[in-house]
């Protein structure tokens, strides 16, 4: 497996991945990166936490795990269809719409999210603590774990599967 770790390297600006055609995992934690270009098709895991990223567009379709915590992200649109795990805590995200149908784990705590609707049916874990959620409707039937603590405006949770869920 081809892994590249560029953690704490004081990298700035846009990271060009054109020369890494066989790269499967990229870690570039705690730099000053603003984004990426030429992300190659073989990349399965991207951890770009603690940078200056505002948007993550043009991610490759084969990406399965995205960890982008502690950035300046406002929205995450056009996420890869094969994404199964999304960790986007500690950003400025207002809404998460049109999540990939294959997503099974969602960690979106400590953002500004008001509403989580139309969630993928495959989700088994949702951690949405410390947001501005007003309600949680139509939770996925397969959901096993849910953390919605510190959402002070949360008024209702509507789901047919609440008896199967562990609140953490």
C-alpha positions as MATLAB code, in Angstrom:
seq = 'XXXXXXXXXXXXXXXXXXXXXXXXXXXXXXXXXXXXXXXXXXXXXXXXXXXXXXXXXXXXXXXXXXXXXXXXXXXXXXXXXXXXXXXXXXXXXXXXXXXXXXXXXXXXXXXXXXXXXXXXXXXXXXXXXXXXXXXXXXXXXXXXXXXXXXXXXXXXXXXXXXXXXXXX';
ca = [
       0.000    0.000    0.000;
       1.379    3.403   -0.959;
       1.120    5.841    1.937;
       2.403    9.408    2.037;
       2.642   11.221    5.378;
       3.252   14.946    5.232;
       2.160   15.818    8.760;
       3.568   18.984   10.381;
       5.609   19.946    7.278;
       4.573   23.625    7.131;
       3.052   23.052    3.679;
       1.128   26.030    2.284;
      -1.296   26.700   -0.544;
      -2.517   24.042   -2.976;
      -0.943   20.566   -2.910;
      -0.444   19.095   -6.397;
      -0.699   15.297   -6.371;
       0.044   14.802  -10.064;
       3.234   12.797   -9.431;
       1.574   10.345   -7.036;
      -0.370    8.083   -9.379;
      -0.163    5.029   -7.075;
      -0.928    6.834   -3.833;
      -3.605    5.086   -1.749;
      -3.403    6.994    1.544;
      -2.455   10.614    2.159;
      -1.985   12.244    5.539;
      -1.185   15.940    5.569;
      -2.287   16.912    9.064;
      -1.460   20.267   10.648;
      -0.127   22.289    7.760;
      -1.415   25.457    6.099;
      -2.871   23.805    3.012;
      -5.813   25.386    1.206;
      -6.669   22.479   -1.085;
      -5.557   19.876   -3.613;
      -5.278   19.438   -7.362;
      -4.715   16.353   -9.495;
      -5.942   13.859   -6.922;
      -5.300   10.455   -8.436;
      -7.911    7.696   -8.815;
      -6.203    5.184   -6.512;
      -6.440    7.409   -3.414;
      -8.695    5.641   -0.867;
      -8.016    7.663    2.308;
      -7.363   11.379    2.737;
      -6.645   12.946    6.113;
      -6.217   16.689    5.712;
      -7.174   17.753    9.228;
      -6.000   21.021   10.777;
      -5.262   23.051    7.667;
      -6.806   26.159    6.076;
      -9.139   24.340    3.693;
     -12.396   26.122    2.849;
     -13.737   23.721    0.228;
     -12.961   20.202   -0.973;
     -14.026   19.915   -4.582;
     -12.850   17.507   -7.251;
     -12.183   14.587   -4.926;
     -11.600   11.319   -6.744;
     -14.516    8.899   -7.054;
     -12.580    6.034   -5.409;
     -12.087    7.878   -2.112;
     -13.555    5.815    0.749;
     -12.422    7.691    3.869;
     -12.280   11.478    4.211;
     -10.986   13.088    7.392;
     -11.048   16.872    7.188;
     -11.470   17.999   10.799;
     -10.379   21.382   12.080;
     -10.420   23.346    8.838;
     -12.508   26.288    7.608;
     -14.954   24.259    5.539;
     -18.418   25.764    5.087;
     -19.951   23.069    2.879;
     -19.106   19.659    1.487;
     -20.688   19.140   -1.913;
     -20.184   16.508   -4.592;
     -18.630   13.984   -2.264;
     -17.318   10.791   -3.908;
     -19.938    8.082   -4.419;
     -17.714    5.424   -2.807;
     -17.195    7.373    0.419;
     -18.009    5.187    3.431;
     -16.578    7.253    6.315;
     -16.715   11.030    6.717;
     -15.075   12.875    9.598;
     -15.653   16.617    9.288;
     -15.796   17.829   12.901;
     -14.679   21.300   13.976;
     -15.424   23.221   10.786;
     -18.039   25.835    9.877;
     -20.394   23.551    7.957;
     -23.957   24.834    7.808;
     -25.579   21.899    6.009;
     -24.752   18.437    4.756;
     -26.946   17.524    1.816;
     -26.732   14.783   -0.746;
     -24.377   12.535    1.147;
     -23.184    9.437   -0.750;
     -25.518    6.445   -0.452;
     -22.644    4.162    0.637;
     -21.786    6.292    3.681;
     -21.876    4.204    6.876;
     -20.190    6.539    9.398;
     -20.747   10.294    9.762;
     -18.881   12.393   12.316;
     -19.950   16.027   11.876;
     -19.863   17.413   15.414;
     -18.874   20.961   16.354;
     -20.128   22.703   13.217;
     -23.059   25.049   12.514;
     -25.444   22.435   11.082;
     -29.128   23.264   11.527;
     -30.698   20.313    9.725;
     -29.697   16.753    8.805;
     -32.224   15.377    6.352;
     -32.228   12.770    3.619;
     -29.481   10.771    5.237;
     -28.126    7.692    3.438;
     -29.903    4.478    4.359;
     -26.614    2.669    5.034;
     -25.553    4.948    7.926;
     -24.920    3.038   11.144;
     -23.149    5.809   13.132;
     -24.004    9.501   13.353;
     -22.119   11.825   15.679;
     -23.608   15.287   15.263;
     -22.957   16.737   18.712;
     -22.522   20.458   19.333;
     -24.249   21.832   16.258;
     -27.349   24.003   15.906;
     -29.744   21.191   15.035;
     -33.444   21.960   15.359;
     -34.713   18.487   14.523;
     -33.529   15.102   13.314;
     -35.999   13.531   10.917;
     -36.014   10.293    9.001;
     -33.020    8.697   10.642;
     -31.743    5.696    8.679;
     -33.275    2.379    9.638;
     -29.847    0.706   10.009;
     -28.612    3.356   12.461;
     -26.977    1.788   15.532;
     -25.236    4.712   17.273;
     -26.272    8.334   17.595;
     -24.717   11.247   19.460;
     -26.751   14.444   19.325;
     -25.662   16.011   22.629;
     -25.175   19.775   22.979;
     -27.685   20.713   20.302;
     -29.560   23.137   22.514;
     -32.259   23.963   19.966;
     -33.085   20.343   19.157;
     -36.820   19.932   19.611;
     -37.625   16.551   18.091;
     -36.150   13.355   16.779;
     -38.296   11.397   14.364;
     -37.353    7.864   13.485;
     -38.872    4.436   13.198;
     -35.684    2.784   14.439;
     -35.073    4.504   17.797;
     -35.349    1.245   19.766;
     -32.272   -0.120   17.984;
     -30.066    2.925   18.538;
     -27.422    3.337   21.225;
     -27.141    6.968   22.309;
     -23.526    7.891   23.060;
];
